[in-house]
C-alpha cells in the first residue's frame, strides 16, 4: 500500500446522538463539515472520542456510511476497528473497506492483552484481510506490549502497516525512539487529545488525531509550526489550548460534546450510556465556561460548506 504523509489534523469524530440514544445523522454530518472546513487532512471515527466501545454493530455500519458519504472523497476516511477479539476486529476492517473507508486503525484488545508475538500475528492477519493502510494505535493499556522495536518490526515486515498513533504511557520518549529507529520512515501520528502537541511537533510529528472540540485551534498550532512560525504555534498552544485542557483532560467524554453543542455543531450534548464518570461540579463548570470565553471557544461556528 502507498504511504501518504499527513500534514495537519486528522480528527476523530464523536458519535452524535439524540436524547433517546439513537443516532443524530444531521449532527453527525455537520461534524464532518466542521472538520473539513477547519482544514482536516483526514476524518476518522471509532476511537475513544467516538465512544466506540458503546456502539452497536448496526450503528457502526450506519455511521461509516454517513461519514464516507459526507466526506465525499475530499479527504481520506480512517475507521477504528478495535474490539475485544481479534476476529471481530478483522471483520470490522473488512466491513469498513467494503463501505468505502480509506485507512484502518486498530489497537490491541483492552482486555486479555496479548503478548508481543500474538500482537504481531494479529496485525499480520489484519493486513492480509484488507487492502488498506493500517494505523497501529498504541494506547496506555498496550504500551508495554507495543515496544518501539516491535512497532518498527511490524512496519518492516507487515505489508499494510504504514502508521502508528502513539498515545500510550510515556509516549513522548517512545515517539522519539520510534522515529530514531525508523529514521522517519514510519509516520507517527500524535494523539492523547492534543496533550504535548507542541513538544511532538518539535520532535518532528506532523499530524495529530484529537477530538473535534477545538479543531481550528489545534489546526492553527500545527499549521503555524509547519510554516516555521514556531513562536506563534507555541503562543497558541500555551495561551489558547492548555488553559481549557486542564479541565478537559479530566472530563473529556462530557466536555467534548458539550463544547460542540455550545458552538452549534451538534444539537445535543448527550454521551452514550453509561457515563464514564460523574458530571463535573457546578463550580468546575463555571470556571470551565469562563476559560472557554477567554480563549474564544464560546463563539458559534458559522457553516460555509
MOBELJO-V187783 format. One record per residue. N is the residue number from 0. PHI is phi in whole degrees, -180 to 180 (999 if undefined). PSI is psi in radians with two decimals (* if undefined). D_LAST is the distance of its C-alpha to the last C-alpha in Angstrom with 2 decimals. Layout:
N&PHI&PSI&D_LAST + N&PHI&PSI&D_LAST
//
This chain:
0&999&2.49&31.58 + 1&-72&2.40&29.81 + 2&-100&2.18&28.80 + 3&-103&2.33&25.56 + 4&-85&2.26&25.51 + 5&-99&2.36&22.47 + 6&-126&1.53&21.75 + 7&142&-2.74&19.49 + 8&-91&2.42&18.16 + 9&-124&1.26&18.42 + 10&-66&2.48&17.56 + 11&-97&2.03&19.44 + 12&-75&2.54&17.60 + 13&-73&2.96&19.72 + 14&-99&1.95&20.56 + 15&-79&2.26&19.26 + 16&-130&2.79&22.14 + 17&-86&2.89&23.42 + 18&-57&-0.42&26.65 + 19&-87&0.06&28.74 + 20&93&-0.09&27.52 + 21&-83&2.81&25.60 + 22&-64&2.48&22.15 + 23&-106&1.60&19.21 + 24&-64&-0.70&16.83 + 25&-60&-0.79&14.16 + 26&-68&-0.64&14.21 + 27&-63&-0.72&14.47 + 28&-67&-0.63&11.32 + 29&-65&-0.64&9.58 + 30&-61&-0.74&11.54 + 31&-62&-0.80&10.32 + 32&-64&-0.68&6.59 + 33&-61&-0.77&8.35 + 34&-61&-0.79&10.56 + 35&-65&-0.76&8.48 + 36&-65&-0.50&6.87 + 37&-84&0.08&10.58 + 38&90&0.34&11.91 + 39&-58&2.45&13.49 + 40&-98&-0.12&15.83 + 41&-162&2.74&16.48 + 42&-124&2.31&15.66 + 43&-131&2.88&18.80 + 44&-150&2.85&20.54 + 45&70&0.75&24.14 + 46&-105&-2.98&25.22 + 47&-63&-0.62&26.99 + 48&-64&-0.36&23.83 + 49&-88&-0.06&23.04 + 50&57&0.78&26.57 + 51&-57&-0.55&27.22 + 52&-76&-0.07&30.91 + 53&-117&0.29&30.38 + 54&-108&2.29&28.25 + 55&-71&2.79&30.07 + 56&-62&-0.65&30.07 + 57&-62&-0.79&28.65 + 58&-68&-0.57&25.65 + 59&-56&-0.89&25.28 + 60&-61&-0.74&24.94 + 61&-65&-0.72&22.42 + 62&-64&-0.75&20.24 + 63&-61&-0.78&20.43 + 64&-60&-0.76&19.49 + 65&-62&-0.83&16.38 + 66&-68&-0.77&15.22 + 67&-63&-0.76&16.23 + 68&-65&-0.80&14.62 + 69&-71&-0.58&11.13 + 70&-69&-0.64&11.45 + 71&55&0.66&12.68 + 72&76&0.07&14.74 + 73&-70&-0.57&12.31 + 74&-143&2.82&14.52 + 75&-65&2.61&17.75 + 76&-109&2.18&18.14 + 77&-111&2.45&21.29 + 78&-124&2.23&23.20 + 79&-77&2.45&26.04 + 80&-127&0.34&29.27 + 81&-62&2.35&31.61 + 82&-152&3.02&34.30 + 83&-85&-0.02&37.89 + 84&-134&2.46&39.33 + 85&-59&-0.75&38.96 + 86&-63&-0.65&38.98 + 87&-65&-0.77&36.16 + 88&-59&-0.76&33.97 + 89&-66&-0.69&34.83 + 90&-65&-0.70&34.07 + 91&-60&-0.71&30.66 + 92&-65&-0.76&30.02 + 93&-61&-0.76&31.18 + 94&-63&-0.77&28.97 + 95&-60&-0.73&25.85 + 96&-62&-0.77&26.70 + 97&-62&-0.57&27.27 + 98&-89&0.03&23.90 + 99&107&0.16&22.02 + 100&-65&2.67&21.97 + 101&-103&-0.45&22.39 + 102&-144&2.59&24.35 + 103&-112&2.43&26.72 + 104&-122&2.29&27.52 + 105&-141&2.26&30.87 + 106&-101&2.89&33.06 + 107&-75&2.77&36.69 + 108&-54&2.48&37.78 + 109&-83&-0.28&38.04 + 110&-118&2.57&41.34 + 111&55&0.97&44.25 + 112&-60&2.25&42.95 + 113&-77&2.87&44.28 + 114&-82&-3.11&46.32 + 115&-65&-0.67&45.24 + 116&-69&-0.68&46.64 + 117&-67&-0.62&45.05 + 118&-64&-0.78&41.71 + 119&-59&-0.79&42.16 + 120&-61&-0.70&43.11 + 121&-61&-0.88&40.02 + 122&-67&-0.54&37.57 + 123&-65&-0.79&39.75 + 124&-68&-0.62&39.61 + 125&-62&-0.74&35.86 + 126&-64&-0.63&35.57 + 127&-73&-0.40&37.92 + 128&-85&-0.41&35.99 + 129&-132&2.80&32.60 + 130&-111&0.82&31.54 + 131&-129&2.65&28.69 + 132&-61&2.60&28.71 + 133&-119&2.35&29.77 + 134&-102&2.11&28.99 + 135&-78&2.14&32.04 + 136&-101&1.99&31.08 + 137&-98&1.89&33.92 + 138&-106&2.93&34.03 + 139&-53&-0.66&36.89 + 140&-65&-0.51&38.84 + 141&-103&0.04&39.03 + 142&-58&-0.64&39.50 + 143&-76&-0.41&43.24 + 144&-83&-0.81&42.91 + 145&-86&1.28&40.15 + 146&-70&2.79&42.10 + 147&-55&-0.66&40.90 + 148&-66&-0.72&43.59 + 149&-68&-0.74&42.49 + 150&-60&-0.77&38.83 + 151&-65&-0.69&39.93 + 152&-62&-0.74&42.32 + 153&-65&-0.68&39.66 + 154&-61&-0.70&37.45 + 155&-74&-0.61&40.51 + 156&-108&-0.26&41.85 + 157&-110&2.11&39.01 + 158&-54&-0.85&37.11 + 159&-93&-0.05&33.55 + 160&-73&2.01&33.59 + 161&-125&-0.33&31.35 + 162&-144&2.80&30.03 + 163&-135&2.32&31.17 + 164&-101&1.92&29.30 + 165&-103&1.99&32.05 + 166&-146&0.29&31.99 + 167&-75&-2.98&35.47 + 168&-64&2.53&38.29 + 169&53&0.75&39.19 + 170&-74&-0.36&36.08 + 171&-68&-0.95&36.28 + 172&-65&-0.53&39.69 + 173&-65&-0.74&38.84 + 174&-62&-0.75&35.84 + 175&-59&-0.73&38.14 + 176&-65&-0.74&40.71 + 177&-63&-0.74&38.31 + 178&-68&-0.61&37.07 + 179&-69&-0.75&40.69 + 180&-62&-0.75&41.84 + 181&-89&-0.12&39.16 + 182&52&0.67&39.21 + 183&83&-0.01&35.42 + 184&-71&-0.69&35.25 + 185&-87&2.04&33.86 + 186&-77&2.19&30.39 + 187&-98&2.27&30.29 + 188&-108&2.24&27.08 + 189&-74&2.69&27.29 + 190&-145&-2.33&26.85 + 191&56&0.58&28.65 + 192&71&0.08&25.62 + 193&106&0.00&25.69 + 194&-64&2.33&29.39 + 195&66&0.39&31.10 + 196&-54&-0.84&27.88 + 197&-65&-0.60&29.45 + 198&-74&-0.61&32.67 + 199&-69&-0.65&31.13 + 200&-59&-0.71&29.39 + 201&-66&-0.44&32.88 + 202&-81&-0.26&34.23 + 203&115&0.05&31.85 + 204&-70&2.39&29.11 + 205&-119&-0.09&25.78 + 206&-140&2.64&23.41 + 207&-143&2.40&23.02 + 208&-106&2.02&22.18 + 209&-134&3.12&21.80 + 210&-70&-3.08&20.27 + 211&-105&0.19&16.90 + 212&-66&-0.45&18.52 + 213&-146&0.92&18.04 + 214&-63&-0.63&15.90 + 215&-62&-0.72&15.17 + 216&-67&-0.84&18.95 + 217&-60&-0.78&20.02 + 218&-64&-0.63&17.82 + 219&-66&-0.63&19.20 + 220&-63&-0.85&22.70 + 221&-65&-0.78&22.40 + 222&-61&-0.78&20.86 + 223&-64&-0.76&23.61 + 224&-64&-0.79&26.33 + 225&-69&-0.35&25.53 + 226&-88&0.17&25.52 + 227&68&0.35&29.01 + 228&-97&1.19&28.15 + 229&-73&-0.57&29.91 + 230&-67&-0.69&31.13 + 231&-65&-0.72&27.68 + 232&-61&-0.78&26.52 + 233&-65&-0.70&29.60 + 234&-63&-0.77&29.18 + 235&-61&-0.76&25.66 + 236&-65&-0.88&26.94 + 237&-77&-0.49&30.14 + 238&-100&-0.38&29.02 + 239&-113&-0.66&25.57 + 240&-93&-0.90&25.52 + 241&-59&-0.64&29.18 + 242&-58&-0.78&29.88 + 243&-79&-0.46&27.58 + 244&-67&-0.41&28.34 + 245&-60&-0.66&31.98 + 246&-86&-0.71&31.19 + 247&-59&-0.71&28.19 + 248&-61&-0.54&30.29 + 249&-84&-0.39&32.77 + 250&-133&0.69&30.45 + 251&-63&-0.66&27.32 + 252&-59&-0.74&27.10 + 253&-75&-0.81&27.13 + 254&-79&-0.46&25.25 + 255&-55&-0.92&22.25 + 256&-74&-0.58&21.21 + 257&-62&-0.76&22.63 + 258&-65&-0.73&20.52 + 259&-67&-0.62&17.26 + 260&-68&-0.76&18.63 + 261&-59&-0.54&19.67 + 262&-93&0.03&16.22 + 263&81&0.27&14.76 + 264&-85&-0.65&12.89 + 265&-122&2.68&15.59 + 266&-82&-0.42&17.88 + 267&-138&2.47&21.15 + 268&-92&0.16&22.68 + 269&-64&2.47&25.29 + 270&-96&2.79&26.54 + 271&-76&2.28&28.10 + 272&-68&2.51&31.83 + 273&-86&2.82&34.01 + 274&-68&2.58&32.98 + 275&-78&-0.64&33.77 + 276&-143&2.81&35.21 + 277&-61&2.75&36.21 + 278&-66&2.68&33.76 + 279&-65&2.71&34.06 + 280&-70&2.90&36.61 + 281&-62&-0.74&36.01 + 282&-68&-0.67&36.99 + 283&-64&-0.71&34.72 + 284&-62&-0.72&31.81 + 285&-63&-0.77&32.71 + 286&-69&-0.62&32.94 + 287&-65&-0.77&29.67 + 288&-62&-0.67&27.86 + 289&-61&-0.74&29.81 + 290&-65&-0.80&28.61 + 291&-58&-0.69&24.92 + 292&-65&-0.74&25.41 + 293&-65&-0.61&27.21 + 294&-97&0.09&24.60 + 295&82&0.39&21.63 + 296&-101&0.33&20.20 + 297&-106&0.01&20.57 + 298&-73&2.41&17.87 + 299&-68&2.47&15.15 + 300&-77&2.27&11.68 + 301&-100&2.05&9.41 + 302&-86&2.26&5.90 + 303&-116&-0.34&3.79 + 304&-72&*&0.00
//
